Protein backbone atom coordinates (compact mmCIF):
# COMPACT_ATOMS: atom_id res chain seq x y z
CA UNK A 1 0.00 0.00 0.00
CA UNK A 2 1.28 3.46 -0.91
CA UNK A 3 1.48 5.96 1.95
CA UNK A 4 3.11 8.90 0.13
CA UNK A 5 0.01 11.07 0.48
CA UNK A 6 -0.28 10.38 4.21
CA UNK A 7 3.42 11.08 4.70
CA UNK A 8 3.14 14.43 2.93
CA UNK A 9 0.13 15.45 5.02
CA UNK A 10 1.83 14.49 8.29
CA UNK A 11 4.96 16.44 7.36
CA UNK A 12 2.85 19.51 6.60
CA UNK A 13 1.00 19.26 9.91
CA UNK A 14 4.28 18.76 11.76
CA UNK A 15 5.69 21.94 10.24
CA UNK A 16 2.51 23.97 10.84
CA UNK A 17 0.80 23.00 14.10
CA UNK A 18 -2.09 25.38 13.38
CA UNK A 19 -3.29 22.74 10.90
CA UNK A 20 -3.84 20.40 13.84
CA UNK A 21 -6.87 22.48 14.81
CA UNK A 22 -8.68 21.28 11.69
CA UNK A 23 -10.75 18.11 11.78
CA UNK A 24 -9.34 16.86 8.48
CA UNK A 25 -5.81 17.06 9.89
CA UNK A 26 -6.85 15.17 13.01
CA UNK A 27 -8.37 12.51 10.78
CA UNK A 28 -5.06 12.11 8.93
CA UNK A 29 -3.17 11.61 12.19
CA UNK A 30 -5.74 9.09 13.42
CA UNK A 31 -5.55 7.21 10.13
CA UNK A 32 -1.78 6.75 10.56
CA UNK A 33 -2.26 5.51 14.14
CA UNK A 34 -4.85 3.02 12.91
CA UNK A 35 -2.34 1.70 10.35
CA UNK A 36 0.18 1.35 13.19
CA UNK A 37 -2.35 -0.50 15.31
CA UNK A 38 -3.01 -2.97 12.48
CA UNK A 39 0.69 -3.47 11.70
CA UNK A 40 0.44 -1.96 8.23
CA UNK A 41 2.88 0.80 9.19
CA UNK A 42 5.84 0.68 11.55
CA UNK A 43 7.91 3.35 13.27
CA UNK A 44 11.01 1.39 12.17
CA UNK A 45 11.45 -1.61 9.88
CA UNK A 46 14.19 -3.93 8.61
CA UNK A 47 16.13 -2.48 5.71
CA UNK A 48 18.98 -4.49 4.21
CA UNK A 49 21.33 -5.47 7.03
CA UNK A 50 20.04 -2.68 9.25
CA UNK A 51 16.91 -0.83 10.20
CA UNK A 52 15.15 2.18 8.72
CA UNK A 53 13.44 4.70 10.99
CA UNK A 54 10.16 6.02 9.58
CA UNK A 55 10.41 9.51 11.02
CA UNK A 56 7.07 10.68 9.67
CA UNK A 57 5.28 7.84 11.45
CA UNK A 58 6.93 8.82 14.74
CA UNK A 59 5.79 12.38 14.08
CA UNK A 60 2.23 11.11 13.70
CA UNK A 61 2.48 9.42 17.11
CA UNK A 62 3.64 12.67 18.70
CA UNK A 63 0.84 14.58 16.95
CA UNK A 64 -1.70 12.07 18.22
CA UNK A 65 -1.22 12.99 21.89
CA UNK A 66 -2.42 16.63 21.70
CA UNK A 67 -5.58 15.78 19.73
CA UNK A 68 -6.76 13.17 22.24
CA UNK A 69 -8.89 14.22 25.18
CA UNK A 70 -8.56 12.90 28.72
CA UNK A 71 -11.45 10.61 29.62
CA UNK A 72 -12.47 7.91 32.04
CA UNK A 73 -12.28 4.33 30.73
CA UNK A 74 -13.38 1.08 32.33
CA UNK A 75 -12.23 -2.52 32.01
CA UNK A 76 -14.63 -4.44 34.22
CA UNK A 77 -14.24 -3.04 37.75
CA UNK A 78 -10.97 -1.29 36.81
CA UNK A 79 -10.96 2.41 36.02
CA UNK A 80 -8.44 4.40 33.99
CA UNK A 81 -8.18 8.11 33.22
CA UNK A 82 -6.07 8.79 30.15
CA UNK A 83 -5.94 10.09 26.59
CA UNK A 84 -5.16 6.77 24.95
CA UNK A 85 -7.55 3.94 24.23
CA UNK A 86 -6.50 0.37 25.00
CA UNK A 87 -6.33 -2.42 22.44
CA UNK A 88 -9.40 -4.63 22.20
CA UNK A 89 -10.70 -7.81 20.55
CA UNK A 90 -7.74 -9.99 21.49
CA UNK A 91 -9.60 -13.19 20.65
CA UNK A 92 -10.14 -11.93 17.12
CA UNK A 93 -6.49 -10.86 16.92
CA UNK A 94 -5.28 -14.29 18.06
CA UNK A 95 -3.41 -12.87 21.03
CA UNK A 96 -3.47 -14.38 24.53
CA UNK A 97 -3.60 -11.71 27.22
CA UNK A 98 -3.48 -12.65 30.90
CA UNK A 99 -4.93 -10.13 33.40
CA UNK A 100 -3.47 -7.49 33.84
CA UNK A 101 -1.74 -7.41 30.48
CA UNK A 102 -2.24 -4.01 28.83
CA UNK A 103 -1.42 -2.69 25.38
CA UNK A 104 -2.28 0.75 24.11
CA UNK A 105 -4.15 1.33 20.86
CA UNK A 106 -1.52 2.09 18.22
CA UNK A 107 0.71 -0.81 19.26
CA UNK A 108 0.76 -3.84 16.98
CA UNK A 109 0.50 -7.22 18.66
CA UNK A 110 0.84 -10.12 16.21
CA UNK A 111 -1.19 -13.36 16.31
CA UNK A 112 0.42 -15.94 18.57
CA UNK A 113 1.84 -13.42 21.04
CA UNK A 114 1.33 -14.13 24.74
CA UNK A 115 1.10 -11.20 27.11
CA UNK A 116 1.36 -12.00 30.78
CA UNK A 117 0.61 -9.09 33.16
CA UNK A 118 2.72 -6.63 31.17
CA UNK A 119 2.59 -3.38 29.21
CA UNK A 120 3.06 -2.48 25.53
CA UNK A 121 3.07 1.20 24.56
CA UNK A 122 1.88 3.01 21.44
CA UNK A 123 4.02 2.63 18.31
CA UNK A 124 5.54 -0.66 19.47
CA UNK A 125 5.58 -3.75 17.22
CA UNK A 126 5.57 -7.25 18.72
CA UNK A 127 5.87 -10.04 16.17
CA UNK A 128 4.35 -13.53 16.20
CA UNK A 129 5.21 -16.20 18.73
CA UNK A 130 6.71 -13.76 21.23
CA UNK A 131 6.24 -14.06 24.99
CA UNK A 132 5.94 -10.82 26.96
CA UNK A 133 6.36 -12.20 30.45
CA UNK A 134 5.18 -10.89 33.81
CA UNK A 135 5.84 -7.18 34.43
CA UNK A 136 7.83 -6.83 31.22
CA UNK A 137 7.41 -3.49 29.47
CA UNK A 138 7.71 -2.72 25.76
CA UNK A 139 8.23 1.02 25.37
CA UNK A 140 6.88 3.33 22.70
CA UNK A 141 8.08 2.41 19.20
CA UNK A 142 10.17 -0.57 20.39
CA UNK A 143 10.43 -3.30 17.75
CA UNK A 144 10.32 -6.93 18.90
CA UNK A 145 10.85 -9.80 16.46
CA UNK A 146 9.41 -13.29 16.16
CA UNK A 147 9.71 -15.96 18.84
CA UNK A 148 11.34 -13.60 21.33
CA UNK A 149 11.10 -14.27 25.06
CA UNK A 150 11.01 -11.19 27.25
CA UNK A 151 11.39 -12.67 30.73
CA UNK A 152 9.88 -11.30 33.92
CA UNK A 153 10.60 -7.65 34.55
CA UNK A 154 12.40 -7.00 31.25
CA UNK A 155 12.31 -3.34 30.28
CA UNK A 156 12.52 -2.15 26.68
CA UNK A 157 12.76 1.63 26.65
CA UNK A 158 10.64 3.92 24.54
CA UNK A 159 12.28 6.21 21.98
CA UNK A 160 10.01 8.83 20.42
CA UNK A 161 12.42 11.74 20.36
CA UNK A 162 14.65 12.82 18.75
CA UNK A 163 12.53 11.87 15.74
CA UNK A 164 15.44 10.48 13.73
CA UNK A 165 16.62 8.21 16.55
CA UNK A 166 16.15 4.48 16.12
CA UNK A 167 13.95 2.78 18.72
CA UNK A 168 14.96 -0.19 20.82
CA UNK A 169 15.16 -3.23 18.55
CA UNK A 170 15.10 -6.89 19.61
CA UNK A 171 15.35 -9.17 16.60
CA UNK A 172 13.98 -12.68 15.99
CA UNK A 173 14.57 -15.58 18.41
CA UNK A 174 16.24 -13.54 21.15
CA UNK A 175 15.99 -14.46 24.83
CA UNK A 176 16.15 -11.63 27.36
CA UNK A 177 16.68 -12.81 30.91
CA UNK A 178 14.88 -11.63 34.02
CA UNK A 179 15.17 -7.91 34.81
CA UNK A 180 17.38 -7.17 31.81
CA UNK A 181 17.06 -3.63 30.43
CA UNK A 182 17.52 -2.35 26.86
CA UNK A 183 17.16 1.39 26.27
CA UNK A 184 18.32 4.37 24.18
CA UNK A 185 17.77 2.72 20.82
CA UNK A 186 20.11 -0.22 21.45
CA UNK A 187 19.79 -3.18 19.07
CA UNK A 188 19.84 -6.83 20.09
CA UNK A 189 20.52 -8.88 16.96
CA UNK A 190 19.00 -12.23 16.03
CA UNK A 191 19.21 -15.17 18.44
CA UNK A 192 21.17 -13.27 21.09
CA UNK A 193 20.74 -14.18 24.76
CA UNK A 194 20.93 -11.63 27.58
CA UNK A 195 21.46 -13.03 31.06
CA UNK A 196 19.54 -11.78 34.07
CA UNK A 197 20.12 -8.11 35.00
CA UNK A 198 22.08 -7.20 31.86
CA UNK A 199 21.70 -3.50 31.09
CA UNK A 200 22.28 -2.27 27.54
CA UNK A 201 22.14 1.47 26.83
CA UNK A 202 23.38 3.47 23.89
CA UNK A 203 26.69 4.04 25.69
CA UNK A 204 27.13 0.77 27.60
CA UNK A 205 30.42 -0.96 26.87
CA UNK A 206 29.60 -4.37 25.43
CA UNK A 207 32.88 -6.30 25.56
CA UNK A 208 33.43 -9.58 23.75
CA UNK A 209 35.76 -11.54 26.03
CA UNK A 210 35.40 -14.87 24.22
CA UNK A 211 38.56 -14.46 22.13
CA UNK A 212 42.26 -13.80 22.85
CA UNK A 213 41.67 -10.00 22.86
CA UNK A 214 38.63 -8.01 23.98
CA UNK A 215 36.41 -6.54 21.25
CA UNK A 216 34.17 -3.63 22.21
CA UNK A 217 30.71 -2.69 20.91
CA UNK A 218 28.30 0.06 21.88
CA UNK A 219 24.55 0.03 21.39
CA UNK A 220 24.67 -3.32 19.58
CA UNK A 221 24.73 -6.97 20.61
CA UNK A 222 25.78 -9.05 17.55
CA UNK A 223 23.81 -12.14 16.45
CA UNK A 224 23.82 -15.27 18.64
CA UNK A 225 25.89 -13.66 21.41
CA UNK A 226 25.45 -14.79 25.00
CA UNK A 227 25.75 -11.78 27.31
CA UNK A 228 26.11 -11.45 31.10
CA UNK A 229 26.56 -8.45 33.41
CA UNK A 230 30.14 -7.41 34.12
CA UNK A 231 32.32 -4.55 35.29
CA UNK A 232 35.53 -2.90 34.13
CA UNK A 233 37.94 -0.78 36.18
CA UNK A 234 37.85 2.98 35.79
CA UNK A 235 39.90 5.58 37.62
CA UNK A 236 38.19 8.50 39.35
CA UNK A 237 39.65 11.30 41.50
CA UNK A 238 38.68 9.28 44.58
CA UNK A 239 40.18 6.03 43.33
CA UNK A 240 39.55 3.14 40.96
CA UNK A 241 36.12 1.54 40.87
CA UNK A 242 34.25 -1.05 38.86
CA UNK A 243 31.91 0.43 36.25
CA UNK A 244 29.02 -1.68 34.87
CA UNK A 245 29.36 -3.19 31.41
CA UNK A 246 28.05 -6.20 29.49
CA UNK A 247 30.26 -9.16 28.64
CA UNK A 248 29.87 -11.35 25.59
CA UNK A 249 31.10 -14.72 26.82
CA UNK A 250 30.41 -16.75 23.69
CA UNK A 251 27.92 -17.52 20.97
CA UNK A 252 25.06 -19.93 20.78
CA UNK A 253 26.01 -23.06 18.89
CA UNK A 254 24.41 -23.66 15.51
CA UNK A 255 23.07 -26.89 16.98
CA UNK A 256 21.30 -25.06 19.80
CA UNK A 257 17.56 -24.79 19.44
CA UNK A 258 16.62 -21.12 18.99
CA UNK A 259 13.97 -21.60 21.66
CA UNK A 260 16.43 -22.94 24.22
CA UNK A 261 16.02 -21.65 27.74
CA UNK A 262 18.32 -19.06 29.24
CA UNK A 263 19.66 -21.68 31.65
CA UNK A 264 20.67 -23.99 28.81
CA UNK A 265 22.31 -21.23 26.79
CA UNK A 266 24.41 -20.10 29.76
CA UNK A 267 25.21 -23.63 30.86
CA UNK A 268 27.23 -24.08 27.66
CA UNK A 269 29.67 -21.49 29.08
CA UNK A 270 29.68 -22.68 32.71
CA UNK A 271 28.01 -19.50 33.91
CA UNK A 272 25.52 -19.65 36.77
CA UNK A 273 22.10 -18.09 36.14
C-alpha positions in Angstrom: 0.0 0.0 0.0 1.3 3.5 -0.9 1.5 6.0 1.9 3.1 8.9 0.1 0.0 11.1 0.5 -0.3 10.4 4.2 3.4 11.1 4.7 3.1 14.4 2.9 0.1 15.4 5.0 1.8 14.5 8.3 5.0 16.4 7.4 2.8 19.5 6.6 1.0 19.3 9.9 4.3 18.8 11.8 5.7 21.9 10.2 2.5 24.0 10.8 0.8 23.0 14.1 -2.1 25.4 13.4 -3.3 22.7 10.9 -3.8 20.4 13.8 -6.9 22.5 14.8 -8.7 21.3 11.7 -10.8 18.1 11.8 -9.3 16.9 8.5 -5.8 17.1 9.9 -6.9 15.2 13.0 -8.4 12.5 10.8 -5.1 12.1 8.9 -3.2 11.6 12.2 -5.7 9.1 13.4 -5.5 7.2 10.1 -1.8 6.7 10.6 -2.3 5.5 14.1 -4.9 3.0 12.9 -2.3 1.7 10.3 0.2 1.4 13.2 -2.3 -0.5 15.3 -3.0 -3.0 12.5 0.7 -3.5 11.7 0.4 -2.0 8.2 2.9 0.8 9.2 5.8 0.7 11.6 7.9 3.3 13.3 11.0 1.4 12.2 11.4 -1.6 9.9 14.2 -3.9 8.6 16.1 -2.5 5.7 19.0 -4.5 4.2 21.3 -5.5 7.0 20.0 -2.7 9.3 16.9 -0.8 10.2 15.1 2.2 8.7 13.4 4.7 11.0 10.2 6.0 9.6 10.4 9.5 11.0 7.1 10.7 9.7 5.3 7.8 11.4 6.9 8.8 14.7 5.8 12.4 14.1 2.2 11.1 13.7 2.5 9.4 17.1 3.6 12.7 18.7 0.8 14.6 17.0 -1.7 12.1 18.2 -1.2 13.0 21.9 -2.4 16.6 21.7 -5.6 15.8 19.7 -6.8 13.2 22.2 -8.9 14.2 25.2 -8.6 12.9 28.7 -11.4 10.6 29.6 -12.5 7.9 32.0 -12.3 4.3 30.7 -13.4 1.1 32.3 -12.2 -2.5 32.0 -14.6 -4.4 34.2 -14.2 -3.0 37.7 -11.0 -1.3 36.8 -11.0 2.4 36.0 -8.4 4.4 34.0 -8.2 8.1 33.2 -6.1 8.8 30.2 -5.9 10.1 26.6 -5.2 6.8 24.9 -7.6 3.9 24.2 -6.5 0.4 25.0 -6.3 -2.4 22.4 -9.4 -4.6 22.2 -10.7 -7.8 20.6 -7.7 -10.0 21.5 -9.6 -13.2 20.6 -10.1 -11.9 17.1 -6.5 -10.9 16.9 -5.3 -14.3 18.1 -3.4 -12.9 21.0 -3.5 -14.4 24.5 -3.6 -11.7 27.2 -3.5 -12.6 30.9 -4.9 -10.1 33.4 -3.5 -7.5 33.8 -1.7 -7.4 30.5 -2.2 -4.0 28.8 -1.4 -2.7 25.4 -2.3 0.8 24.1 -4.1 1.3 20.9 -1.5 2.1 18.2 0.7 -0.8 19.3 0.8 -3.8 17.0 0.5 -7.2 18.7 0.8 -10.1 16.2 -1.2 -13.4 16.3 0.4 -15.9 18.6 1.8 -13.4 21.0 1.3 -14.1 24.7 1.1 -11.2 27.1 1.4 -12.0 30.8 0.6 -9.1 33.2 2.7 -6.6 31.2 2.6 -3.4 29.2 3.1 -2.5 25.5 3.1 1.2 24.6 1.9 3.0 21.4 4.0 2.6 18.3 5.5 -0.7 19.5 5.6 -3.8 17.2 5.6 -7.2 18.7 5.9 -10.0 16.2 4.3 -13.5 16.2 5.2 -16.2 18.7 6.7 -13.8 21.2 6.2 -14.1 25.0 5.9 -10.8 27.0 6.4 -12.2 30.4 5.2 -10.9 33.8 5.8 -7.2 34.4 7.8 -6.8 31.2 7.4 -3.5 29.5 7.7 -2.7 25.8 8.2 1.0 25.4 6.9 3.3 22.7 8.1 2.4 19.2 10.2 -0.6 20.4 10.4 -3.3 17.7 10.3 -6.9 18.9 10.8 -9.8 16.5 9.4 -13.3 16.2 9.7 -16.0 18.8 11.3 -13.6 21.3 11.1 -14.3 25.1 11.0 -11.2 27.2 11.4 -12.7 30.7 9.9 -11.3 33.9 10.6 -7.7 34.6 12.4 -7.0 31.3 12.3 -3.3 30.3 12.5 -2.1 26.7 12.8 1.6 26.6 10.6 3.9 24.5 12.3 6.2 22.0 10.0 8.8 20.4 12.4 11.7 20.4 14.7 12.8 18.8 12.5 11.9 15.7 15.4 10.5 13.7 16.6 8.2 16.6 16.2 4.5 16.1 13.9 2.8 18.7 15.0 -0.2 20.8 15.2 -3.2 18.6 15.1 -6.9 19.6 15.4 -9.2 16.6 14.0 -12.7 16.0 14.6 -15.6 18.4 16.2 -13.5 21.2 16.0 -14.5 24.8 16.1 -11.6 27.4 16.7 -12.8 30.9 14.9 -11.6 34.0 15.2 -7.9 34.8 17.4 -7.2 31.8 17.1 -3.6 30.4 17.5 -2.4 26.9 17.2 1.4 26.3 18.3 4.4 24.2 17.8 2.7 20.8 20.1 -0.2 21.4 19.8 -3.2 19.1 19.8 -6.8 20.1 20.5 -8.9 17.0 19.0 -12.2 16.0 19.2 -15.2 18.4 21.2 -13.3 21.1 20.7 -14.2 24.8 20.9 -11.6 27.6 21.5 -13.0 31.1 19.5 -11.8 34.1 20.1 -8.1 35.0 22.1 -7.2 31.9 21.7 -3.5 31.1 22.3 -2.3 27.5 22.1 1.5 26.8 23.4 3.5 23.9 26.7 4.0 25.7 27.1 0.8 27.6 30.4 -1.0 26.9 29.6 -4.4 25.4 32.9 -6.3 25.6 33.4 -9.6 23.7 35.8 -11.5 26.0 35.4 -14.9 24.2 38.6 -14.5 22.1 42.3 -13.8 22.8 41.7 -10.0 22.9 38.6 -8.0 24.0 36.4 -6.5 21.2 34.2 -3.6 22.2 30.7 -2.7 20.9 28.3 0.1 21.9 24.5 0.0 21.4 24.7 -3.3 19.6 24.7 -7.0 20.6 25.8 -9.0 17.5 23.8 -12.1 16.5 23.8 -15.3 18.6 25.9 -13.7 21.4 25.5 -14.8 25.0 25.8 -11.8 27.3 26.1 -11.5 31.1 26.6 -8.4 33.4 30.1 -7.4 34.1 32.3 -4.5 35.3 35.5 -2.9 34.1 37.9 -0.8 36.2 37.9 3.0 35.8 39.9 5.6 37.6 38.2 8.5 39.4 39.7 11.3 41.5 38.7 9.3 44.6 40.2 6.0 43.3 39.5 3.1 41.0 36.1 1.5 40.9 34.2 -1.0 38.9 31.9 0.4 36.3 29.0 -1.7 34.9 29.4 -3.2 31.4 28.0 -6.2 29.5 30.3 -9.2 28.6 29.9 -11.4 25.6 31.1 -14.7 26.8 30.4 -16.8 23.7 27.9 -17.5 21.0 25.1 -19.9 20.8 26.0 -23.1 18.9 24.4 -23.7 15.5 23.1 -26.9 17.0 21.3 -25.1 19.8 17.6 -24.8 19.4 16.6 -21.1 19.0 14.0 -21.6 21.7 16.4 -22.9 24.2 16.0 -21.7 27.7 18.3 -19.1 29.2 19.7 -21.7 31.6 20.7 -24.0 28.8 22.3 -21.2 26.8 24.4 -20.1 29.8 25.2 -23.6 30.9 27.2 -24.1 27.7 29.7 -21.5 29.1 29.7 -22.7 32.7 28.0 -19.5 33.9 25.5 -19.7 36.8 22.1 -18.1 36.1 
